[in-house]
Amino acid sequence: MKKAMMAALLLASASFAGAEDAVLTNIANLDFEQVNKDNTCFAWNKNAEACFDNPQAGKACAKQISNGSNWDAILHIPAFRAEPKTKYRLSVWSRNTLTGGNAKYGVRFIDAKQETMSSLQGGYLWKPVKNGKDKWTEYKFEFTTPEGLAYLNIYFMVDKPQGDIFWDSVKIEKIVSAEKQ
């Protein structure tokens, strides 16, 4: 039943002019609700610690763990299939108590050999979050995937953070335009 509904939604999105953008729903734990026994977030690397205090939605969010010095990343595991030469929108909610350092979110472009497409902006696209935003704030950006792309990874990065940063309610959408229908 669930697969039939998803197939109908995708077909409807591709068939009707003016259709809404298609949210990718086959990516595990973008809301950080599934938690491993060691209190890390399922489907994310070990730098994503589950936090049950003041999530943006649901019961949990991710608190980014950092050694406090060099760049530390949270990444979604595994990379997920995406289409080349296609427009997507990445949105995420974040709050932080950062008084110094940098935090950003973004995507990594991966080819069919599971290698970073480094010839394109180092293989990553990044957008910063504002330091000291202790209320949940939505951040989003649109991007077009390059030719030869097979997969995407979602990343969150911090550099020399002074304070804590939290992430929640990640969403990636394939942008459906009227001229492609």
PADREN-819932 format. One record per residue (C-alpha): residue number from 1; residue in one letter; chain; x, y, z. Coordinates in Angstrom, 1 decimal, m for minus. Each point is the difference from the previous one (the first is absolute). Last residue first. Layout:
- i | aa | ch | X | Y | Z
- NUM | A | A | X | Y | Z
...
//
This chain:
- i | aa | ch | X | Y | Z
- 181 | Q | A | 6.6 | 18.0 | m17.8
- 180 | K | A | 3.5 | 1.5 | m0.1
- 179 | E | A | m1.3 | 3.5 | m0.8
- 178 | A | A | m2.3 | 0.0 | 3.1
- 177 | S | A | 2.9 | m0.5 | 2.4
- 176 | V | A | 0.2 | m2.8 | 2.6
- 175 | I | A | 2.7 | 0.7 | 2.6
- 174 | K | A | 1.2 | m3.2 | 1.5
- 173 | E | A | m0.2 | 0.5 | 3.8
- 172 | I | A | 2.3 | m0.7 | 2.8
- 171 | K | A | m1.2 | 0.4 | 3.6
- 170 | V | A | 1.8 | 0.1 | 3.3
- 169 | S | A | m2.2 | 0.5 | 3.1
- 168 | D | A | 2.7 | 0.6 | 2.6
- 167 | W | A | 3.5 | 1.3 | 0.7
- 166 | F | A | 1.5 | 1.3 | 3.3
- 165 | I | A | 3.2 | 2.0 | 0.6
- 164 | D | A | 1.8 | 0.6 | 3.2
- 163 | G | A | 2.5 | 2.7 | 1.1
- 162 | Q | A | 3.4 | 1.2 | m1.1
- 161 | P | A | 0.4 | m2.0 | m3.2
- 160 | K | A | 3.5 | m0.2 | m1.5
- 159 | D | A | m1.4 | m1.1 | m3.4
- 158 | V | A | m3.4 | m1.7 | m0.3
- 157 | M | A | m1.4 | m2.0 | m2.8
- 156 | F | A | m3.4 | m1.5 | m0.9
- 155 | Y | A | m0.2 | m2.3 | m3.1
- 154 | I | A | m2.6 | m1.6 | m2.2
- 153 | N | A | 1.4 | m2.5 | m2.5
- 152 | L | A | m1.1 | m0.2 | m3.6
- 151 | Y | A | 0.2 | m2.9 | m2.6
- 150 | A | A | 0.3 | m0.7 | m3.7
- 149 | L | A | 1.5 | 3.2 | m1.5
- 148 | G | A | 1.4 | m0.2 | m3.5
- 147 | E | A | m1.5 | 3.4 | m1.1
- 146 | P | A | m0.1 | 2.3 | 2.9
- 145 | T | A | m2.8 | 0.5 | 2.5
- 144 | T | A | m1.8 | 3.2 | 0.1
- 143 | F | A | m0.3 | 1.9 | 3.3
- 142 | E | A | m2.6 | 1.6 | 2.2
- 141 | F | A | 0.5 | 1.3 | 3.5
- 140 | K | A | m1.6 | m0.2 | 3.4
- 139 | Y | A | 0.3 | 1.1 | 3.6
- 138 | E | A | m2.8 | m0.2 | 2.5
- 137 | T | A | 0.6 | 1.6 | 3.4
- 136 | W | A | m0.6 | m1.6 | 3.4
- 135 | K | A | 0.7 | 2.6 | 2.7
- 134 | D | A | 3.5 | 0.3 | 1.5
- 133 | K | A | 1.4 | 1.8 | m3.1
- 132 | G | A | 3.4 | 0.9 | 1.4
- 131 | N | A | 2.0 | m0.6 | m3.1
- 130 | K | A | m1.8 | 0.2 | m3.4
- 129 | V | A | 0.0 | m3.1 | m2.1
- 128 | P | A | 2.3 | m0.3 | m3.0
- 127 | K | A | m0.7 | m1.6 | m3.4
- 126 | W | A | 2.2 | m2.6 | m1.6
- 125 | L | A | 0.2 | m1.9 | m3.4
- 124 | Y | A | 2.5 | m2.8 | m0.2
- 123 | G | A | 2.0 | m1.9 | m2.7
- 122 | G | A | 3.0 | 2.3 | 0.3
- 121 | Q | A | m2.0 | 2.7 | m1.8
- 120 | L | A | m0.6 | m2.5 | m2.8
- 119 | S | A | 3.2 | m1.8 | m1.0
- 118 | S | A | m0.3 | m1.9 | 3.3
- 117 | M | A | m2.8 | m2.2 | m1.1
- 116 | T | A | 0.3 | m2.1 | 3.2
- 115 | E | A | 0.4 | m3.7 | m0.8
- 114 | Q | A | m2.7 | m2.7 | 0.3
- 113 | K | A | 0.9 | m1.4 | m3.4
- 112 | A | A | m3.4 | 1.3 | m1.3
- 111 | D | A | 1.0 | 3.5 | 0.9
- 110 | I | A | m0.5 | 1.9 | 3.2
- 109 | F | A | m0.9 | 3.7 | 0.7
- 108 | R | A | 0.2 | 1.0 | 3.6
- 107 | V | A | m2.8 | 2.2 | 1.5
- 106 | G | A | m0.2 | 2.8 | 2.5
- 105 | Y | A | m0.2 | 1.4 | 3.5
- 104 | K | A | 2.2 | 2.5 | 1.7
- 103 | A | A | 1.4 | 1.0 | 3.4
- 102 | N | A | 2.8 | 2.3 | 0.8
- 101 | G | A | 2.0 | 1.0 | 3.1
- 100 | G | A | m1.0 | 2.4 | 2.7
- 99 | T | A | m2.9 | 0.9 | 2.3
- 98 | L | A | m2.0 | m3.1 | m1.1
- 97 | T | A | m3.1 | m0.7 | 2.1
- 96 | N | A | m1.8 | m1.8 | m2.8
- 95 | R | A | m3.3 | m0.7 | m1.7
- 94 | S | A | m0.5 | m1.8 | m3.3
- 93 | W | A | m2.8 | m1.1 | m2.4
- 92 | V | A | 0.9 | m1.5 | m3.3
- 91 | S | A | m0.9 | 0.5 | m3.6
- 90 | L | A | 1.6 | m1.4 | m3.1
- 89 | R | A | m1.6 | 0.8 | m3.4
- 88 | Y | A | 0.7 | m1.9 | m3.2
- 87 | K | A | 0.4 | 0.8 | m3.7
- 86 | T | A | 1.0 | m2.9 | m2.3
- 85 | K | A | 2.9 | m0.3 | m2.4
- 84 | P | A | 0.9 | m3.4 | 1.5
- 83 | E | A | m2.7 | m1.9 | 2.0
- 82 | A | A | 0.5 | m1.0 | 3.7
- 81 | R | A | 0.6 | m3.3 | 1.8
- 80 | F | A | 0.8 | 0.2 | 3.7
- 79 | A | A | 3.4 | 0.1 | 1.8
- 78 | P | A | 0.0 | m2.4 | 2.9
- 77 | I | A | 0.3 | 1.4 | 2.6
- 76 | H | A | m0.9 | 3.6 | 0.5
- 75 | L | A | 2.9 | 2.1 | 1.1
- 74 | I | A | 0.9 | 1.9 | 3.1
- 73 | A | A | 3.3 | 1.8 | m0.4
- 72 | D | A | 2.8 | 1.4 | 2.2
- 71 | W | A | 2.4 | 2.7 | m1.4
- 70 | N | A | 2.9 | 0.6 | 2.3
- 69 | S | A | 0.0 | 1.1 | 3.6
- 68 | G | A | m2.9 | m0.6 | 2.5
- 67 | N | A | 0.1 | m3.8 | m0.1
- 66 | S | A | m3.5 | 0.2 | m1.3
- 65 | I | A | m3.4 | m1.7 | 0.7
- 64 | Q | A | m3.0 | 1.5 | m1.9
- 63 | K | A | m3.2 | m0.4 | 1.9
- 62 | A | A | m2.6 | m1.7 | m2.0
- 61 | C | A | m3.8 | 0.4 | 0.6
- 60 | A | A | m2.4 | m2.2 | 1.9
- 59 | K | A | m3.7 | m0.5 | 1.0
- 58 | G | A | m1.9 | 1.5 | m3.0
- 57 | A | A | 0.6 | 3.5 | m1.4
- 56 | Q | A | 2.6 | 2.8 | 0.7
- 55 | P | A | 1.5 | m2.0 | 2.8
- 54 | N | A | 0.0 | 1.7 | 3.5
- 53 | D | A | 2.0 | m2.5 | 2.2
- 52 | F | A | m0.1 | m3.6 | m1.4
- 51 | C | A | 3.5 | 0.2 | m1.6
- 50 | A | A | 1.4 | m2.9 | m2.0
- 49 | E | A | 3.7 | 0.3 | m0.7
- 48 | A | A | 1.1 | 0.5 | m3.6
- 47 | N | A | 3.8 | m0.2 | m0.2
- 46 | K | A | m0.2 | m3.8 | m0.1
- 45 | N | A | m1.1 | m0.1 | m3.7
- 44 | W | A | m3.6 | 0.3 | m1.0
- 43 | A | A | m2.4 | m2.8 | m1.0
- 42 | F | A | m1.2 | m0.5 | 3.6
- 41 | C | A | 0.7 | 3.0 | 2.3
- 40 | T | A | 2.5 | m0.6 | 2.8
- 39 | N | A | m1.2 | m0.9 | 3.5
- 38 | D | A | 2.3 | m3.1 | 0.3
- 37 | K | A | m3.0 | m2.3 | m0.4
- 36 | N | A | m0.8 | 1.7 | m3.4
- 35 | V | A | m2.8 | 2.6 | m0.3
- 34 | Q | A | m2.7 | 0.3 | m2.6
- 33 | E | A | m1.8 | 3.4 | 0.2
- 32 | F | A | 2.8 | 2.0 | m1.7
- 31 | D | A | m2.5 | 1.6 | m2.4
- 30 | L | A | 1.9 | m1.0 | m3.2
- 29 | N | A | 0.0 | m3.6 | 1.3
- 28 | A | A | 0.3 | m2.0 | m3.1
- 27 | I | A | m0.2 | 1.3 | m3.6
- 26 | N | A | m2.8 | m1.5 | m2.1
- 25 | T | A | m2.3 | 3.0 | 0.4
- 24 | L | A | 1.4 | 2.4 | m2.6
- 23 | V | A | m2.4 | 2.9 | 0.1
- 22 | A | A | m1.5 | 0.7 | m3.5
- 21 | D | A | m0.6 | 3.6 | m0.9
- 20 | E | A | m3.6 | 0.9 | m0.5
- 19 | A | A | m1.7 | m0.4 | m3.4
- 18 | G | A | m0.4 | 3.0 | m2.2
- 17 | A | A | m0.5 | m2.1 | m3.1
- 16 | F | A | m1.1 | m3.5 | 0.9
- 15 | S | A | 1.8 | m3.2 | m0.9
- 14 | A | A | 3.3 | m0.1 | 1.9
- 13 | S | A | m1.4 | 0.8 | 3.4
- 12 | A | A | m3.0 | m2.3 | m0.6
- 11 | L | A | 2.3 | m2.9 | m0.8
- 10 | L | A | 2.1 | 0.7 | 3.1
- 9 | L | A | m3.1 | 0.2 | 2.2
- 8 | A | A | m1.5 | m3.2 | m1.6
- 7 | A | A | 3.2 | m1.9 | 0.6
- 6 | M | A | 0.1 | 1.2 | 3.6
- 5 | M | A | m3.6 | m1.1 | 0.6
- 4 | A | A | 0.7 | m3.4 | m1.6
- 3 | K | A | 3.1 | m0.5 | 2.1
- 2 | K | A | m2.0 | 0.8 | 3.2
- 1 | M | A | m2.8 | m2.4 | m1.0
//
